């Protein structure tokens, strides 16, 4: 599946891991695999060769909206470039050389 085919609307960010030495960011999410699903699945977005990252978010709003999902949508980079993850009240921007998505089956 291509990154732009993965729908993160109403998804949930559970955790973010920053490895500054390895220039790696891992974002653990729960998301709906297709529109109308009742169950969220676990997944990980892996950013390799990170050059730059910024995050602006309100933790209280992220927590308050966790039941409904705290991700509005995302615009993944195609290979190299910037990925944007738009939140209920903020945005994450990551510039990397590679973006991968791993999903639990």
MIVEX-806070 format. One record per residue: residue number from 0; residue in three letters; chain; x, y, z of N, C-alpha, C in turn. Coordinates in Angstrom, 1 decimal, always signed. Last residue first. Example, Ala and Ser with C-alpha at 12.3 -4.5 7.8 and 13.67 -1.06 7.14 Angstrom:
2
  resi  resn  chain     n_u     n_v     n_w    ca_u    ca_v    ca_w     c_u     c_v     c_w
     1   SER      A   +12.8    -2.2    +7.1   +13.7    -1.1    +7.1   +12.9    +0.0    +7.9
     0   ALA      A   +13.2    -5.7    +7.8   +12.3    -4.5    +7.8   +13.2    -3.3    +7.8
***
This chain:
105
  resi  resn  chain     n_u     n_v     n_w    ca_u    ca_v    ca_w     c_u     c_v     c_w
   104   UNK      A    -1.1    -6.8   +11.5    -2.0    -7.5   +10.6    -3.4    -7.6   +11.1
   103   UNK      A    +0.2    -3.6   +12.0    -0.2    -4.9   +12.6    -1.2    -5.5   +11.6
   102   UNK      A    +2.2    -1.9    +9.7    +0.9    -2.1   +10.3    +0.8    -3.5   +10.9
   101   UNK      A    +4.5    +0.7    +9.0    +4.3    -0.7    +9.4    +3.0    -0.8   +10.1
   100   UNK      A    +5.8    +2.8    +6.6    +4.6    +2.6    +7.5    +4.5    +1.1    +7.7
    99   UNK      A    +8.4    +5.1    +6.1    +7.9    +3.8    +6.0    +6.7    +3.7    +7.0
    98   UNK      A   +10.4    +7.5    +4.5    +9.2    +7.3    +5.3    +8.7    +5.9    +5.1
    97   UNK      A   +13.5    +9.1    +4.1   +12.7    +7.9    +3.9   +11.6    +7.8    +4.9
    96   UNK      A   +14.7   +11.4    +4.8   +15.1   +10.8    +3.5   +14.2    +9.6    +3.1
    95   UNK      A   +12.6   +14.1    +6.1   +13.5   +12.9    +6.2   +13.8   +12.4    +4.8
    94   UNK      A   +11.1   +16.3    +8.1   +11.8   +16.2    +6.9   +12.8   +15.1    +7.0
    93   UNK      A    +8.0   +16.7    +9.6    +9.2   +16.0    +9.7    +9.8   +15.9    +8.3
    92   UNK      A    +5.7   +18.3   +11.6    +6.4   +18.4   +10.4    +7.7   +17.7   +10.5
    91   UNK      A    +2.6   +18.4   +13.1    +3.9   +17.8   +13.2    +4.5   +17.9   +11.8
    90   UNK      A    +0.3   +20.7   +14.6    +0.9   +20.1   +13.4    +2.3   +19.5   +13.8
    89   UNK      A    -2.8   +21.5   +16.3    -1.4   +21.5   +16.0    -1.0   +20.8   +14.8
    88   UNK      A    -5.3   +20.1   +17.3    -4.8   +21.5   +17.6    -3.3   +21.6   +17.5
    87   UNK      A    -5.6   +17.7   +16.0    -6.8   +18.5   +16.4    -6.5   +19.9   +16.7
    86   UNK      A    -3.0   +17.8   +13.4    -3.6   +17.3   +14.6    -4.9   +18.1   +14.9
    85   UNK      A    -1.4   +16.7   +10.6    -2.2   +17.7   +11.1    -3.1   +17.2   +12.3
    84   UNK      A    +1.7   +16.0    +9.6    +0.6   +15.4   +10.3    -0.2   +16.4   +11.0
    83   UNK      A    +3.7   +16.1    +6.8    +2.9   +16.9    +7.7    +1.8   +16.0    +8.3
    82   UNK      A    +6.9   +15.5    +5.6    +5.7   +14.9    +5.9    +5.0   +15.8    +6.9
    81   UNK      A    +9.2   +16.5    +3.1    +8.5   +16.8    +4.3    +7.2   +16.1    +4.4
    80   UNK      A   +11.7   +14.2    +1.6   +10.9   +15.4    +1.7   +10.2   +15.6    +3.1
    79   UNK      A   +11.8   +11.1    -0.3   +12.4   +12.2    +0.5   +11.5   +13.4    +0.6
    78   UNK      A    +8.9    +9.4    -0.8   +10.4    +9.2    -0.6   +10.9   +10.3    +0.3
    77   UNK      A    +6.7   +11.8    -0.4    +7.0   +10.7    -1.3    +8.5   +10.5    -1.4
    76   UNK      A    +5.4   +12.5    +2.8    +6.4   +12.7    +1.7    +6.4   +11.5    +0.8
    75   UNK      A    +1.9   +12.7    +3.6    +3.2   +12.0    +3.7    +4.1   +12.4    +2.5
    74   UNK      A    -0.2   +14.5    +5.3    +0.3   +14.6    +3.9    +1.7   +14.0    +3.9
    73   UNK      A    -3.1   +13.6    +7.2    -1.6   +13.7    +7.0    -1.3   +13.9    +5.5
    72   UNK      A    -5.6   +14.7    +9.6    -5.1   +14.1    +8.4    -3.6   +14.2    +8.3
    71   UNK      A    -6.1   +14.8   +12.4    -7.1   +15.3   +11.4    -6.8   +14.6   +10.1
    70   UNK      A    -5.8   +12.9   +15.3    -5.2   +13.2   +14.0    -6.3   +13.7   +13.0
    69   UNK      A    -7.1   +12.0   +17.5    -6.4   +13.3   +17.6    -5.6   +13.7   +16.3
    68   UNK      A   -10.1   +10.5   +18.2    -8.9   +10.5   +17.3    -8.4   +11.9   +17.4
    67   UNK      A   -12.0   +10.2   +20.1   -12.5   +10.3   +18.7   -11.3   +10.3   +17.7
    66   UNK      A   -10.5    +9.9   +22.3   -11.5    +8.9   +22.1   -12.0    +9.0   +20.6
    65   UNK      A    -8.7   +12.1   +22.3    -8.2   +10.8   +22.1    -9.3    +9.8   +21.7
    64   UNK      A    -9.3   +14.7   +23.0    -9.9   +14.1   +21.7    -9.4   +12.7   +21.4
    63   UNK      A    -7.9   +15.1   +25.4    -9.4   +15.2   +25.4   -10.0   +14.6   +24.1
    62   UNK      A    -5.3   +14.8   +24.5    -5.8   +13.9   +25.4    -7.4   +13.9   +25.4
    61   UNK      A    -5.1   +17.1   +22.9    -4.8   +15.8   +22.3    -5.4   +14.7   +23.2
    60   UNK      A    -5.6   +19.1   +24.7    -6.5   +18.9   +23.6    -6.3   +17.5   +23.0
    59   UNK      A    -3.3   +18.8   +26.3    -4.6   +18.7   +26.9    -5.7   +18.4   +25.8
    58   UNK      A    -1.2   +19.3   +24.5    -1.3   +18.0   +25.1    -2.7   +17.8   +25.7
    57   UNK      A    -1.2   +20.9   +21.6    -1.7   +21.1   +22.9    -2.0   +19.8   +23.5
    56   UNK      A    +1.7   +21.3   +19.5    +0.4   +20.7   +19.9    +0.1   +21.0   +21.3
    55   UNK      A    +4.0   +21.3   +17.1    +3.3   +22.2   +17.9    +1.9   +21.5   +18.2
    54   UNK      A    +7.2   +20.2   +16.1    +5.8   +19.8   +16.6    +5.2   +20.9   +17.4
    53   UNK      A    +9.6   +19.4   +13.7    +9.0   +20.3   +14.6    +7.6   +19.9   +14.9
    52   UNK      A   +12.7   +18.3   +12.4   +11.4   +18.0   +12.9   +10.9   +19.1   +13.8
    51   UNK      A   +15.1   +17.3   +10.0   +14.4   +18.4   +10.7   +13.1   +17.9   +11.2
    50   UNK      A   +16.2   +15.1    +9.0   +17.0   +16.3    +8.9   +16.4   +17.4    +9.8
    49   UNK      A   +16.4   +11.6    +9.4   +15.7   +12.8    +9.7   +16.6   +14.0    +9.7
    48   UNK      A   +16.7    +9.0    +8.4   +17.5   +10.1    +7.8   +16.8   +11.4    +8.1
    47   UNK      A   +13.3    +7.8    +8.5   +14.8    +7.6    +8.6   +15.5    +8.7    +7.9
    46   UNK      A   +10.5    +7.3   +10.3   +11.1    +8.3    +9.5   +12.6    +8.1    +9.7
    45   UNK      A    +7.7    +5.3   +10.4    +9.1    +5.4   +10.7    +9.7    +6.4    +9.7
    44   UNK      A    +4.8    +4.8   +12.0    +5.3    +5.5   +11.0    +6.8    +5.7   +11.3
    43   UNK      A    +2.9    +1.9   +12.8    +4.1    +2.7   +13.2    +4.5    +3.5   +11.9
    42   UNK      A    -0.2    +0.8   +14.2    +0.7    +1.0   +13.2    +1.9    +1.9   +13.6
    41   UNK      A    -3.2    -1.0   +15.1    -1.9    -0.4   +15.5    -1.0    -0.3   +14.3
    40   UNK      A    -6.5    -0.1   +14.2    -5.4    -1.0   +14.1    -4.1    -0.3   +14.5
    39   UNK      A    -9.8    +0.3   +15.4    -8.5    +0.9   +15.0    -7.5    -0.2   +15.1
    38   UNK      A   -13.0    -0.6   +14.3   -11.9    -0.9   +15.1   -10.6    -0.2   +14.6
    37   UNK      A   -14.9    +0.0   +12.5   -15.3    +0.2   +13.9   -14.1    +0.1   +14.8
    36   UNK      A   -14.7    +1.5    +9.3   -14.2    +0.5   +10.2   -14.6    +0.9   +11.6
    35   UNK      A   -15.3    +3.7    +7.7   -16.4    +2.9    +8.2   -16.0    +1.8    +9.1
    34   UNK      A   -12.5    +3.4    +5.6   -13.6    +4.3    +6.0   -14.7    +3.4    +6.5
    33   UNK      A    -9.8    +1.3    +6.8   -10.7    +1.8    +5.7   -11.9    +2.6    +6.4
    32   UNK      A    -8.2    +1.2    +9.0    -7.7    +0.8    +7.7    -8.5    +1.2    +6.6
    31   UNK      A    -7.8    +3.7   +11.4    -8.8    +2.8   +10.7    -8.2    +2.5    +9.3
    30   UNK      A    -5.2    +3.5   +13.9    -5.9    +4.1   +12.7    -6.9    +3.1   +12.2
    29   UNK      A    -2.8    +4.5   +16.2    -3.9    +3.6   +16.0    -4.8    +4.3   +14.9
    28   UNK      A    +0.8    +4.8   +16.1    -0.5    +5.3   +15.9    -1.5    +4.1   +16.0
    27   UNK      A    +4.0    +5.9   +16.9    +3.1    +4.8   +17.1    +1.6    +5.4   +17.0
    26   UNK      A    +6.6    +7.1   +15.1    +5.3    +7.5   +15.7    +4.4    +6.3   +15.7
    25   UNK      A   +10.0    +7.5   +15.3    +9.0    +6.5   +15.2    +7.7    +7.1   +15.8
    24   UNK      A   +12.8    +8.9   +13.7   +11.6    +9.1   +14.5   +10.6    +8.0   +14.2
    23   UNK      A   +16.4    +9.1   +13.6   +15.2    +8.3   +13.4   +14.0    +8.8   +14.3
    22   UNK      A   +19.1    +9.6   +13.9   +18.3   +10.4   +13.0   +17.1    +9.7   +12.6
    21   UNK      A   +20.7    +8.3   +15.7   +20.4    +7.5   +14.5   +19.6    +8.3   +13.5
    20   UNK      A   +20.7   +10.4   +17.6   +22.0    +9.9   +17.0   +21.7    +9.1   +15.8
    19   UNK      A   +18.0   +10.8   +18.2   +18.8   +11.9   +17.6   +20.0   +11.4   +17.0
    18   UNK      A   +15.2    +9.3   +18.1   +16.6    +8.9   +18.3   +17.4    +9.8   +17.5
    17   UNK      A   +12.1    +9.6   +19.5   +13.1   +10.4   +18.8   +14.5    +9.8   +19.1
    16   UNK      A    +8.9    +8.5   +19.4   +10.2    +8.1   +19.8   +11.2    +8.9   +18.9
    15   UNK      A    +5.6    +8.9   +20.5    +6.6    +9.3   +19.5    +8.0    +9.1   +20.2
    14   UNK      A    +2.4    +7.4   +20.8    +3.7    +7.6   +21.3    +4.6    +8.1   +20.1
    13   UNK      A    -0.2    +7.6   +19.7    +0.0    +7.0   +21.0    +1.3    +7.3   +21.6
    12   UNK      A    -2.5    +9.3   +17.9    -1.1    +9.2   +18.2    -0.9    +8.7   +19.6
    11   UNK      A    -5.1    +8.0   +16.0    -4.7    +8.4   +17.4    -3.2    +8.2   +17.5
    10   UNK      A    -7.4    +9.1   +13.4    -6.4    +8.2   +14.0    -5.9    +8.8   +15.3
     9   UNK      A    -9.0   +10.7   +12.0    -9.6   +10.1   +13.2    -8.6    +9.1   +13.8
     8   UNK      A    -7.1   +10.0    +9.2    -8.2   +10.8    +9.7    -8.9   +10.0   +10.9
     7   UNK      A    -5.3    +8.5    +7.9    -5.1    +8.7    +9.3    -6.1    +9.5    +9.9
     6   UNK      A    -5.1    +6.2    +5.4    -6.0    +7.3    +5.9    -5.8    +7.4    +7.4
     5   UNK      A    -2.9    +5.5    +2.9    -3.2    +5.2    +4.3    -3.9    +6.4    +4.9
     4   UNK      A    -2.2    +6.3    +0.4    -3.5    +5.5    +0.5    -3.8    +5.2    +1.9
     3   UNK      A    +0.2    +7.5    +0.6    -0.9    +8.4    +0.4    -2.3    +7.6    +0.4
     2   UNK      A    +1.9    +5.2    +0.7    +1.7    +6.0    +1.9    +0.4    +6.9    +1.8
     1   UNK      A    +0.5    +2.2    -0.8    +1.3    +3.5    -0.9    +0.9    +4.3    +0.3
     0   UNK      A    +0.8    -1.2    +0.0    +0.0    +0.0    +0.0    +0.9    +1.2    +0.0
***
